[in-house]
């Protein structure tokens, strides 16, 4: 079973799609996502460059896939 990480709002077209920064839990808007990175076939969005860097150093820590 594939798990989905973060909360996504699949609202009516035209509304902003939101997700949760996996590092700090801040709700961020995907639209124009300034800080984002791909991992395991998914795109993750961040509230800041600092959160993006932390995630990229050890993604498994933040999505529950740590060895």
C-alpha positions, 0 to 999 in steps of 0.5 A, a space after each residue: 500500500 502506497 502512503 501519501 505524505 502531507 495533507 493535500 487539498 483537492 478543492 474546486 479548480 482555481 483554488 490554491 492547493 496546499 500541502 504541509 512542509 514535512 520538516 516543520 509542519 507549516 502549511 504551504 501553497 504549491 502554487 509557485 512553490 519557491 522551495 521544493 524538491 522531488 523524492 521517491 516520485 513525489 514533490 515536496 514543498 517547503 516554507 523556507 530554504 532551510 527546511 528544504 536543505 534539512 529534508 534533502 540531507 535526510 529525507 527518510 527522517 521526515 517521511 518515516 522511511 529511516 533505516 
